Every structure is written in C-alpha cells, then in structure tokens.
Amino acid sequence: MKNLFKIKIIIALIAITFFAISCNNDDESMADNTITGIAQTNANLSILVQALVKADLASTLQGVGPFTVFAPTDAAFVAFLKTTPYATLNDVPKDVLTQILLNHVVSGKKVSTDLTTGYVKTLAKSATSGTNTMSMYVNTASGVKLNGVAMVTSADIMASNGVIHVVDKVIGLPTIVTHATANANFTSLVGALTSAGQPNFVSILSGTGPFTVMAPTNAAFTDLNTELAPGGTASVSVANLTKVLTYHVANGNVLAASLMEGQEIATLQLPQKYTIQLTGRAKIKDVRNRISTIVATDVQCSNGVIHVINKVLLPTF
C-alpha cells in the first residue's frame, strides 16, 4: 500500500510539472513576437505604436514580412511634431502619417552587418512617381545615419518577421535637397548651389516640383576644375555658374526606364537641352558634345528624382 501511495504521489507530481510546463509553453506561443508586438512592449516606442494603429499599419507589421523597421523613439516623435503644423499625432492626416511611417520600413531583414553606405528603397510612395518608391541614404561611415538626419541608437532587435533598429529622429519624406546634403559625394554640388550670388536653390529644390536632377559627383567637379585650367572652376562667373547649375535640372519626375535613345531633355537653362545616349551604359551628351555617364539612377525624392553623373554638364555661355 505504501508503495502504491508513493507511486500515486510521483504520478501526481509529474502531472503537475507537465501542466506547468505546458502552460508556460502556451504563454510563450501566445506572445506576439512580431515587429508590432515587440514595439508594444517597449515603453520608449509608445508613440510609434499609436501612429501605426492610427495609420492601420500595426497589422501590416504583424504580417509575414520580413521587414526592417527604423523605429523612432517617443522623444523623436515629440521633436518632429514641433517642426510640423500639427500639435499632436492625432492632428496628422492619416495619408500623410502613413507615408511618413512607411518611409521607416524597408523590405527584407537587414541586420546591422547588412547595412552599407548607399541607397535603399523604403515602402513610402512618392507623390511624383507612381512606381518608384522613396529612396533612403544609409551612411555607415560613423555608426549608421539615415538621410543625414537620424542615427541608429539601438540595433538588431530581432522579431519573428524581421528586425527593428531604434533611431533618434523621425525620418521625414526626403526632398531633392535632403538627398543632396545627405550624400558626401555631393558636397561640391551643394557648395556650388549655395555659393554667393546664386538663386535660392535650396528653396527651389525643396519646393513642390517635380524636378529631375542630374547630380555630378565631387570627382566630376574635380575633373571640371582640371578641364577649365588654368583658371579652373574659380574662373567661372557667378552668372555662368547659375547657367551650369540650372542646366542640370529638368521639370518632371523622369525615371531611367523612360529615357530613350536620342531623347532631348529640356532644362531650366532654356532653351538649352541635353541628349540621352543609351548605347552601352546610359550617357548624356551636352550641347558642347561632352559625354557624361549616368552612374546611379532613380534616387527618388518626395519632389522629384536624382540621377548621378560622372561629369559636369556645360551649356553654352
């Protein structure tokens, strides 16, 4: 009888232990380990969660994905709202909020070691392009900086459907100026655009547009300085520099796929145009018959698109 009693106790203990383990496993299986679920458990991301709910994106980020989300902190949202006409999150129109949030989301799971300097596509849609989603410039020279404004402060928070990187700023929809200033390869271009005597190009290229900008790299400006020797670029008058800069800007959101062989593009430096050549790699022939190669295409902004070129285009003066 004693042995039978002991056996019953052992069986009971095993049953209790199994039940406890089973309940614990049920709790774990019920936990929401998606991007939305993890954000909901982070007190520093409460405004982000509110925004996702308001924009009907909470369920999206509970989906299969995978997604990479750059998640602004509460402090980042508070600071961002102060720069807008909106007093609170509830005042932000849903369509505007949706695109801002989608501008923080990249398809695929990109952990910190996958991030390299260059452009990636977010899920935000540009009003100026129905097919080309917004570009984000990632700079890994010192930490991870996005579009020149937001730093990753906490990386690689793993979710079942992707990864979260916490950032210290809300990443607004980028204008042409945003992308020009974010990319260190455009410092010479930015310097020329903001030099003394020039029109307010920052205001112009931050405007509604849309614009298509052929953006020369720093190396392109260095080559131009050699080409214009002995005086170099310093010998170019303020008025002629304005002509050079406006010659790189066209109206419209012209994507690379729409360019055609022999196509003439009207520029803001009217009536001067440049011509597209598609034999081999896409190129531009300016009115002086100088050839520039397009080295990167379709950097999508909220007010137009940038294509990167390796030679400064020259109009006639």
N, C-alpha and C positions, 0 to 999 in steps of 0.2 A: 504493500500500500504506500509506504514511504517513497519507494522508487517511482511509483505511478504518479504520486503527488509532485515529485521533483520534475518528472517529465512534463507534466501539465504546466508547471511554472516556466520551464525553459521554453515550451511552445508559445506560451503567452508573451514572454519577453521577446521572442523572435518576431511574433506578430506585431507587437508594439513598435519594435525597431523598424520593421519593414514599412509599417504605416507611416512612421515619422519620416523615413527616407522618401517614401512615395509622395507625401505632402510637400516636402522640400523641393522635390523634382518638379511637382506640379506648379509650385510658386515660380521656379526658375523658368519653366516653359511658358508661363503666362506673362513674364516680364517682357516689356516692349524694348527690344534692343536695336530698333531701327534708329535712323538719324533723328526723327521726331521724338521718339521715346527717350533717347539719351538726352536730347536738349531739354525735355520736360523735367528731367531730374537735376539739371544744372541751374542753380539759383541765379547764376550770372547771365543766363540766356533767356530769362523770362519774357523780355520784350520781343525777342526773336520769335518765341513760341506764339505770343499774342499776334504778331504780324503774320506768321504762317497760317494761323487759324482764320484771321480776317481775310487773307488772300486765297483761302481754300487750297493752300499748298501743303498743309500738315499731312494729309493723306498721301499726297504725291511722294513726300519724303519718308513715308512708311512703305512705299512700294518696293518692287524688286530692285530697281536701280541697275548697277551700282551708281552712286553719286559721290562727288566730292563737294563738301559744303564749307565755305569760308564763313564762319559764324560770328557776326558782330556781337560784342558784349552789350549789356544794358547801358553802360556809360557811353558806348559808341553811338547807340541809337539816340540817347538824350542829346549828345553833342550834335549829331546830324540834324535832328529836328530843329535845332536853333538856327540852322543855316537855310531853312525852308520857310515857306509861308504858313506851314502847318504847326499849330500849337501842340497837338497831341497826335499819337499814332492813329486815333480814330478819325482825325480830320484828313488824313491822306487818302485820296481817291483810290479805290480798290485796284483799278487798272495800273495806276502809277506805282502803287506799292508792290503789285505782282511782278512788274518788270524789274524793280529795284532788287527784290528778293531773288529772282531768277538770275540776276547778274552776279550772285554769290554762289551759283551752282554750276558745276562742270560735270559732264557725263564721264562715267568711269571712276574707278577707285584710284586716286593718286595720293599715295603717302608722301611724306616729306622728301624721301630719297628719290621720288619720281619727278619732283618739280625741278625744272631747269629754266634758265633765263630764256625768255621768248614769249610768243603769243599762244594763248589757248582760247578756246571758244566757251562762252558761258551759254546758259539756256535762255538768256534775255533776248527779246526780239527788238530790232531797231525799227523805228517808225519809218525810216527812209529806205529800208530794204526788207522785202517780204520773205527773202530766202536766207540771207546771210545773218546769222546770229552775232551778238555783240562779242567783240574781242576783249581779252584781258591780258595785260602785260605783266608777266611774272619776272621779278628781278631777284636773283639769288646771290648777288654779289656780297651782301652782308645781311644774313638772315633771309627771310622771304618777304618781299614787298610787292604789293599788288596795285597796278595802275598808278604807282607813285604816291599812293595815299595811305594804304593800310598795311600794317605789319602783322605777320602771324606771331601770336604770343604764346600759343599752346597748340602743339601739332599732334597729329596721329591719334585722335580719339576714335577708336575703332567702333564701327556699328555693324550690324548684320547685313546692311545694304550699302555699305560704303565707309566713308571716313569724314570726320569733322576736324577742321583746323580753326581755332578761335582767332579772331582778328580784332584789332583795336580801333578800327574805323569802319563805318558803313561805306561800301564801295558804290558811289553814285554812278549813274549811266555816263560813260565817258564821251566827251566831245573830241573833236579833232585836236584841240589844244591839250586835252588831258593826255592823249596818247603821244603827242609830240614831246611833251615835257617829261613823260614817264620814262621814255626810252633814251638812254645815254648816247645812243648812236645819232641822235638828232640835236645835240647841243649846238652845233654850228648853225643849223637851220633855225633853231629857236633864237639864237643870238642875232641872226640877220633879221628875223621877223620883228624883234623887239628893239632893234637899233634905233638910234636917234634919227628923227626926221621921217620915219616910216609911218604909214597909216596905222590905226589901232588894229593890227591883225589879230591880236588876242581876242578882242571883242567880235571882230568879223567872223573868225573861225570858231567862236563859241556860239555863234548865232544859229538860227534855225536851219539855214542851208536848204537842201543838202549840197555838199561840196565833194568833189573828187580831188584829192591832193596827191601829186607825185612828189614824194618826200626824199630829197637827196641825203645820203649819209654824211657823216663827218669826213670820211675818206673822199667823198665826191667833192666836198668843198676844198679839201687839201689839194686835190688834183686840179681844181679850177684855179687855185692860187698859183700853181706852177704854170698852168696854161696861159695865164694872163701876165706872166713875168715880162719885164722886170718890175712893173708896178704892183702886180698881184691883185687880189680882190680889194685891197685898200684903194686902188686907183679907180674903182667903180663909183660913180657919183651916187648920191642919195636917190636921185630921180631914176637913174638906170637900175639901181638895186630894186627899187619898187617894181619896175618892169620885169625884172628877173623873177621876183617872188610871185607876182600875180600870174606870170606865165606858167607856173606850176599848179595853178588852181583852176578847176573847171566846175561848172554847175552840174548838179545831178549826183546820183549815187551809182557811179559806173563800175560794175564788178568786172573782174578779169574775164569771166566766161562770156561777157557780152562784147568784148573787144574783137574787132575784125581786121583782117589784113588790109592795109591801105586806108584805114579809117582816119579821118581828120577830126581832131578834138578841139573845139573852140574853147579858149581860155578866157580868164578875166582880163588878160592883156589883149583886148580886142584891137585890131581884127586878127591878131596872130594866132596861129594854130600849131599843133604838133601832129605827127603822123605815126600811127601804130604799125609795127612790123612784127609778124608772127612766125617768120621762118626761123627755125631753131627756137631759142628762148625768146620770149616776148621782149620787144625793144621799142624805143621811142626815137624817132628822128625829128630833131628840132628844125627851125627854119634856116639854121646855118648848116644843115646836113650833118650835124654831130649826132652820134648814136649813144643812147643810154640804155642799159639793160635793166629790166624790172626784176629785182632780186627777191621781193616778197610782195604778196598780193592780198587784197581783201581784208585789211585791218579795219574791222567795222566799228564805227563810232555811232553815237546817237544822232549826229547831224551830217553823216557822210561816211566816206571811206578813204583810206590811205593805201597807196601802193608805194613801195620803197624802191628807189632807183640809185644806180651807182655813178651817175654823172649829173652835174647841174645842167639844166636846160637853159639855153641862151636865146632870147629873142633878138631881133634887130633893134638897134637904138636909133 
